[in-house]
Amino acid sequence: MLSRVAESLYWMQRYRERAENTARLIEASLHLNVDAPGDDQAQWHPVVATTGDQELFEKLYGQATEDNVLRFLTFEEKNPNSILNCILNSRENARSIRPIITSEMWNELNATHVLVQRKAMEGRIPGRDFYDFIRKSCQLFTGIMDTTLSHNEAWHFGRLGNLVERADQTSRILDVKYFILLPTPEYVGTAYDDIQWTALLKSVSALEMYRRVRNSVQHIHVVEFLILNREFPRSIYSCLFRAEQSLRHILQNETSGCQGYRQTAALCNKLTSIGIAEIIGAGLHEFLDDIQARIIEINASITADFFAMRPIITVPSLQQTTIES
């Protein structure tokens, strides 16, 4: 497979997953604003901080009001991580590999792009139904890819981008939200405490699955579920474990020459051997910061291993990659 094709598949899914996560975060924040209304700045500032674009937001908008944050995260052309730009970039990557993906995949992504562009041109902040549409459309796209695209190298590169992005987003949401929601003594066990941590679970669609394993919403159990749970598909461990599987498939089990695989496997092993008490004891922020730094390293290694204009010697299918790729 040409390296440019693999890279387009990878980023097509990373951008799509990023748009979905932004829509999820906005939806959960809108619900929280109804259940536990409060100061705009306290409510919406963490949302911007979660995305990592706080400096750009403050430069463009200043105060973190609801309208400003929604406009910035949804339609702001200067924000590279806005839903508008993520959908556009995902579509552009898909357009460059039309012969590789299926017509059903292209039609779904293109239809989403057209709707987002139309909403952006209206100049109004959309209602909740828009974010619900984005989330469902992105989920539908992944389902279409899973059921119409052969599970070969192309599918695994797309899946890899999806999982790397999802692990990164879950770590960022948990890092910022934990700091903001870390319970003070007077709130522990109260309805307010439950509402806040429930909103965090909703932002990653984890509430129902969490309640299958825990009867009450407690911060330490929420953190454990979103980092270490082996069955929930949006937990950090689950994402990285499946990313490791996709890398092994792409490499045809010849993993020794791939730095990205070694880094992913090492991070999975770390999460397998550590417990929640050890994570909290060492400092959750420091732990999640390390996770995010390692994911950045994994992405850089994947780029060097597969997308740079050179082959990986141990992988026969990539040995024919030329400078033209």
C-alpha positions, 0 to 999 in steps of 0.5 A: 500500500502506498504510504500516502494512501495509508496516511489518508486513511489514518487521518480520515479517521482521526479527524472524524473521531475528533469531530465526534468527541467534540460533539460529545463534549458539547452535548454533555456540557449542554446537559450539565448546564441544564441539570446544574446551571452555574457561572458561564466561565466556570461551566465552559472554560473547562470545555475549551481547556479539554480541547487543548486550544485555550490560547487560541480561544482567548486570543479570538474570543476572550471570555468563555461564555456559552455562545463563544465556546460553541461558536469556537468549537463548532464553526470557527475557521481559524480553529483547526480542531473545530467540527467544521474543520475536522469534517472538512479535513476528514472528507479531503483525506477521503476524497484523495483515496476514493478508489480505496474506500467504498461509495457508502463511506464517501456518500455518508461523509460527504453528506455530513460535510454538506450539512455542516457547511450549510449550517456554518453559512447560516451564521447561527449557533446550532441547537442540540440536535446538530451535535446529536447529528454529528455524533450519530453520523460519525458513528454511522460512518465507522459502522459503514466502514466496518461492514463495507470495507474489507478488513485488510491493511486499509481498514486497519490503518483507518481503525488505527487512526480512530483508536489513537485519537480516541485514546488521546481524547479520553485522556484529555477529557478525564484530565481536565474534568477530574481537576475541575470536578475533584470533589470538595468535602462538602460535595462528596456523596451529594446530588451535585457530585453525582450530576458532575461525574455523571456528565463526565461519563456521558461525555464519553458515552460511558454512563450505562456501561459504567452502571453495569459494573458499579452501583454508585458514581464515585470519582475513583471508580470513574477514573478506573473505568475510563483508564483501565477497563478492558471491555469498554471500547472508549477506555484508554486501555481498550483503545491502545490494546486494539491499536496494538492488534491493528499494528500487528496485523499491518506488520504481519506479526513482524513487529521488531522493526516498528518503533510505533508498535513497540511503544504501543505495546509498552504502554499497554503493558504499563496499563496492564500492570498498574492499579487505580490506587497506584495511579491516584497515589502518584498523581492522576494529572501526572499519569495522564500527562505521561499517557498523552506524551506517549500517545504523541510519541506513538503518532510520531513513530507511526508517521515515521514508520509508515508515512515517511517516504521509506519502507520498513525493512521487515514488512514485505508489503511495504518494501515496494514503497518508492519515493513516489509514494 
